[in-house]
Amino acid sequence: MKDIYFQNEEHLNCFIRNLQLIGLGSEGNCYRLNKDTVFKYLCGPNYEQRDKEEILQFKDINIPNYVFVQNITYLKNEIVGVLMQYINGENLENHNLYRLRIINLIKILDDLMIATKKLSDLGISVFDVCPVNVMYSNARLYLIDTMDYSMVDTDSKILFKENMSTIIRNIHNKIFPSKVIKFISLIPELKDFKQDRELLSNPSYFLKILLKELNSYIECEVKTLEEASKKLKR
């Protein structure tokens, strides 16, 4: 991956017209540049004052679940876009994790916990996590819109809980169907999970307790949370 330089707006517009649009956002549109690379065309005031060093501050961090900017595109001397790894999968806006086997979902969330602990140990705080910014691909979750992540001076253990809580709180509807969320509200140990950083920061532990309660209530072993939702009483 290398920086890209455009001579003028016509050159930039011609370049964009030949790319596949893969996402629209308030801060820029994403295009597939090739099989491995995404070009994000930036817009809005948030990026007008940013310099190359700030945008590329996490370039050399290698945590597979987190996708950071690798290169910059310029129009003359102005930054107009960034390049990053392309993830071939579905964002959680279009993919519900509760359709996965619970045993696999636990592994996926454990993997995310390990990655987020590494991120937190480096002092990086996540930001703007939502289903559209989380990709599911090959049994792994990827956080892709990371340009507004920041370095903070916070104890790594506290930061880990904050980061995991932010992630799970914002994608919990993609992990738990609505009927399962209602069932969770009846379990004393889990009912306040949306405000409990200990539970939010350890989703696999949470799921193991939930699975035990579901199996007991339904009186059979459920394989997925979607299946459990169908078997729960209305």
GUKOL-465223 format. One record per residue: x, y, z of N, C-alpha, C in turn. Coordinates in steps of 0.02 Angstrom, whole numbers, plus 50000, padded with zeros to 5 digits. Example, Ala and Ser with C-alpha at 12.3 -4.5 7.8 and 13.67 -1.06 7.14 Angstrom:
2
506604971650390506154977550390506604983550390;506424988850354506844994750357506455000250394;
END
This chain:
234
500424994150000500005000050000500455006250000;500315011049956500695017249952500215023249954;500485029049973500095035149969499905036549896;499325039849887499095041549820499045049149815;499285051849758499275059049747498865060649685;498375065249694497965067449637498185074349615;498215075249550498465081549522497945087149528;497305085249520496775090149522496115086549538;495575090449545494925087449563494655082949508;494795084549446494575080349391494895073449396;495535073449411495905067149419495605063049477;495455066349533495155063049591494465060249574;494045064349543493355062149527493355056349477;493805056549430493865051049382494065044649418;494525045249464494755039549504494175036449542;493775040649575493225038249616492685034849574;492545037749515492025034949472492165027749451;492795025749451492975019049430493025014049487;492825016249547492865011849605492175009449626;492165003849662491545001049689491385004249756;490805007449761490585010449824490375004849872;490655004849932490474999549980490185002250045;490185008850054489905011550116489845019050115;489305021650144489195028850150489205030750223;489505036450239489535038650308489535046150313;489425048650374489395055850384490075059150377;490615055250383491295057950380491665055750317;491315052250273491645050250211491345043950182;491475042850118491225036950084491805032050072;491645025550076492165020450068492085016950001;492645015849967492665012549902493175006849904;493025001649867493504996149863494014997749808;494634998449829495165000149782495414993949745;495524988549782495704982049753495504976649803;495724970549793495484965049835495694965749908;496204969749921496464970249990496384977150021;496154982149982496204989050005495554992949998;495404996950049494835001650048495105008750044;494785012750002494925019849998494345023550030;494485027450082493965031450114494075038750094;493585041450057493605048350036493315052650092;493715056750123493515060350183493125066650166;492665068350212492295074550205492115077050274;491935083450279491735086250343492315089750377;492145094050426492655098250460493115094350506;492935088250527493335084550575494045083250550;494125082950485494765080950457495165086750429;494885092650429495225098350399495855100350437;495855099250503496425101350544496895095550560;496765089650536497185083850553497795083450507;498355081550537498955080750497499105073350488;499605071950447499785065050431499955061050493;500335063950539500555060350599499965058150641;499465062450648498875060650688498475055150655;498375055650590497975050750555498315043850555;498975043850552499345037450547499625035250615;499365037950670499675036550735499635029150755;499155025450727499095018350745499295013650687;499615016350638499775012550577500155006050592;500625006250638501065000450649500804995750703;500204996850727499924992350778499594986450743;499824980550760499584974450727499154970350775;498514972150777498014968350814497474966450763;497434960050745497014958050687496294960450689;495994961050748495284962950753495174970450742;495704974350739495634981550731495984983850666;495604987550626495854989750560496034997150565;496674998550558496915005450563497145008050495;497125014650487497345017950426498075016450412;498225014850349498905013050330499245018350286;498845021850245499135026850199498635032450188;498875037650156498485043750145498445045350071;497885048550051497825051049982497795058649984;498115061749936498175069049935497895071949870;497585077749875497435081949818497905087949823;498415087849780498975092549788499275091349857;499235096249903499525095249969498995094150023;498365093450002497815092750050497625085350058;497535083150120497315076350133496575075650116;496415071050071495715070050050495465062950062;495905058450082495685051650093496215047450127;496005041450146496465036750179496375029750149;496885025650159496865018750135496935014050194;496555008550193496585003650246496404996750220;496494991750261496364984850241495624983750226;495494979950173494804977950157494634971450193;494064971350227493824965350261493244962550221;493314956550197492804953250157492304949850203;491774953350221491274950550266490654954850267;490264954250320489654958150329489704962350391;489464968550388489434972450449488834970150490;488844971650555488314969150599487644972550588;487634977750548486984980550528486594975350488;486964970950452486654965950408486754958850433;487084957950490487224951150513487084950750588;486674945950608486504944950678486914939250707;487314940850757487744935750787487344930350824;486724931850842486334926950879486134920950836;486274921250772486144915350729486714910350731;487274912350759487854907850765487744902950822;488074897150818488074892550875488374896050935;488064895150992488294898651052489014896951068;489204890751059489904888751073490394892551029;490184893950966490614897850921490604905250938;490024907650959489954914650979490404916251039;490444911651086490884912451144491614913051122;491814908851075492504909151049492644915751015;492164918150977492244924450940492314930250990;491914930251042491944935651091492574935151135;492804929051148493444928151183494014931051142;493994929751078494504932451032494504940051033;493904942951033493844950251035494104953051102;493964949451156494214951551221494984951751223;495294946551196496034946251194496304952151154;496004953451096496234958951054496134965751088;495564966551122495414972951154495854974051215;496054968651248496534969351304497204971851277;497434969251220498054971551190498004978951172;497424980851144497314987851126497324992251188;497004990051240496964993951302497634994451336;498034989151332498704989251361499144994551328;498984996251266499345001551230499075008551245;498535008851284498245015251302497775018151251;497485013951208497045016351155496315015551175;495935020951168495225021051185494815020651121;494325016151119493895015451060493385021051058;493105022250999492615027650991492165025950932;491535028350936491055027750881490965020450860;490845016050910490705009050894489955008350883;489765005350827489065003950811489054998050763;488484994850753488464988850710488754989850641;488674995650611488934996750544489694997050543;490004998350600490734998850604491064992550631;490674987250636490944980750659490794975650605;491324972450580491254967450527491324960450556;490934955750526491004948650543491284945150481;491844941750491492154938150435492564932350462;492444926350435492844920450453492914919550528;492344919750563492314918450635492724923550676;492734929750653493084934950689492714941550680;492724945750733492454952450729493014957450717;492884962150671493364967350655493044974150666;493394978550702493174985450709493544989550657;493154992850613493444995650553493485003250551;493055006750586493065014050583493435016650644;494095016850639494515018050698494885024750697;494715029150651495085035350644495015040050704;494475039250742494365043650800494565040350865;494895034650862495185031650923495725036450948;495855036151013496345040851041496775037551096;497355040451108497785038351163497545041851226;497475038051280497245040951343497705038751400;497735042751452498145041251510497695038151564;497525031751553497065028151598497365021451614;497275019151675497505012451693497245007251643;497675002851620497494998251566496904993651585;496864991651649496314987351670495644991051667;495654997251689495055001351686494875002751613;495375004351572495255005751501494974999651465;495224993751481494964987651450494214986951464;494014987951526493304987451543492894992751507;493174998751502492825004151466492755002451392;493294999951362493274998351291492784992651276;492844987151314492394981451302491674983351316;491564987351368490884989451384490584993551327;490984998051300490755002151244490564997851184;490984992951169490854988551111490224984451121;490184980751177489624976251188488974980051197;488994985651232488384989551242488094991851176;488524993351128488284996051065488114990751012;488284984551026488104979250977487694973751010;487464974751072487124969351108486494966951072;486154971451035485554969350998485714964550941;486354964250922486564959550870486814952950900;486894952950966487094946851002486484943351032;486014947351059485434944651094484784946751059;484364942051037483704943951011483294947351066;482784951051046482394954951094482074950551148;481824944651130481514940251179482014937551229;482624936551206483154934251251483354939951299;483354946151275483504951851318482974952351373;482344951051356481814951151407481934945551458;482154939751433482304934151478482884935951524;483394939351498483964941451538483744945851596;483234950051585482994954551637482704950851697;482564944451688482294940351743482834936651782;483454937051759484004933551791484364938451837;484314937651903484604942651950485334944351936;485734939351919486444940551909486604944551846;486134944351798486274947351733485824953351716;485304954551753484774959151732485014966251719;485534968351755485774975251746486404975551703;486474970851656487104970251619487284976551579;486794980351557486944986251516487314991651556;487254991451622487604996251664488184993151703;488294986651693488794982951732489424981751689;489954985551702490564984951662490904978251671;490814975151730491114968551740490804963451693;490144963651685489804958951640489944960751567;489914967251551490014969351482490724967951458;491194968051505491884966951485492074959551483;491594955151500491724947951497491114944451467;490974945751403490364943151372490324935551368;490894932051364490874924851360490644921951427;490864924851483490624922851549489874924051554;489654929751530488944931551529488554926351489;488804924451431488454919651389488404912751421;488914910751457488904904151489488364903951543;488294909251581487754909551631487074909551596;487014913651545486384914051508486194907351478;486674903951448486534897351417486274892451469;486584892351527486354887851581485634889351601;485474895751607484794897751626484294896151571;484474897151509484034895551453483894888051449;484424884051455484334876751452483874874251507;483944877251566483534875251622482804877251611;482704883251586482024885851576481664882251519;482014881251464481714878151404481694870551411;482104867951455482144860651469482424856751410;482884859951375483264856451322483874860751307;484364857651274484974861351258484884865351194;484944871951199484874876251141485554877251108;485554877651042486174878351005486334885550988;485814889550976485904896550958485424900850999;485584907251005485134911751040484504913150998;484564912550934483974913150891483494907350905;483754901350912483334895550929483014896550998;483404898951045483134900251112482564905251109;482644910551069482134915651062481474912751038;481514908050991480904904950964480554900551015;480944897751062480654893251111480424896651175;480624902851185480404906451244479664908351237;479314908351293478614910151292478544917551275;478004919251242477874926151223477684930151286;
END
